[in-house]
Amino acid sequence: MRVHVLQHVAFEGLGSMETWLEDRKARVSWTRFYENSALPAPAEFDLLIILGGPMSIHDVAIYPWLSAEKRFILETIAADLPILGICLGAQLVANVCGARVVPGRQKEIGWFPIYAEVSDADHFQFPRQIQAFHWHGETFDLPPGATRLAHSAACENQAFQLGNQIIGLQFHLESTAFSIDALIRHCANEITPDQPTIQSVEQMLDAPSDAYEQIHAQVQRVLDFLSTQVPQKVL
């Protein structure tokens, strides 16, 4: 399997998804926009992973490569390739598919539960409730034709599925203790005190090991689900 990854900043990487890719001997290619904005043709990969980042999808004047990235995502969708968008990645997918991306009612930073929506057998199904890691200030409307997969108390649209091959996650199932520490070091200015949906550094870093085990199991399930949309000959 050939997997292409869109990475926006050096400190937001694949996290635990690396293990899934290694176990499947995937050939991984990268577009690291902070270094080089070169993009492949859709024929050159089988699955696209779009990672998070601290910028907004609207920051085109600051990050001109966002325009090319949005066109590339549309081309990938048109090629019927599976896509996983995480946080900023989910917002980009939602936006190019016709949905608004706007500031949320409040920022959501830390470990907070998400709740699964009722869906049918054709859609990915999360457990009824899972503690997930969040770091976002913006949110997306559901794209036309998409199904909501999860919500949280602070954010109505936490996950969506579009067709059989696209999943967008506002939260981070791939997070590791290392990646959370990196977010804290680079984005500490967003951790404002006395906000019910923003945890302290101590709370974020004090998560038990089984919290990581649970989210890592779920991101593997998401990737397993999407990999079934890759033509069998390349698996």
Protein Blocks (a to p, Z undefined) as FASTA:
>chain_A
ZZddddfbfklcfklmlmmmmmnopacddddfkloccdcdfklpcbdcddddfbdfklmm
mmmmlmmmmmmmmmmmmnopacddehjlmmmmmmmnopacdddfbdcedjdddddddddf
kbccddfbdcdddddfbdcdddehiacfbdcfklmblbdcehjlbccdfbdfkbcfklmm
mmmmmmmmmmcghiakbccfklmmmpcfklmmmmmmmmmmmmmmmmmmpcfklZZ
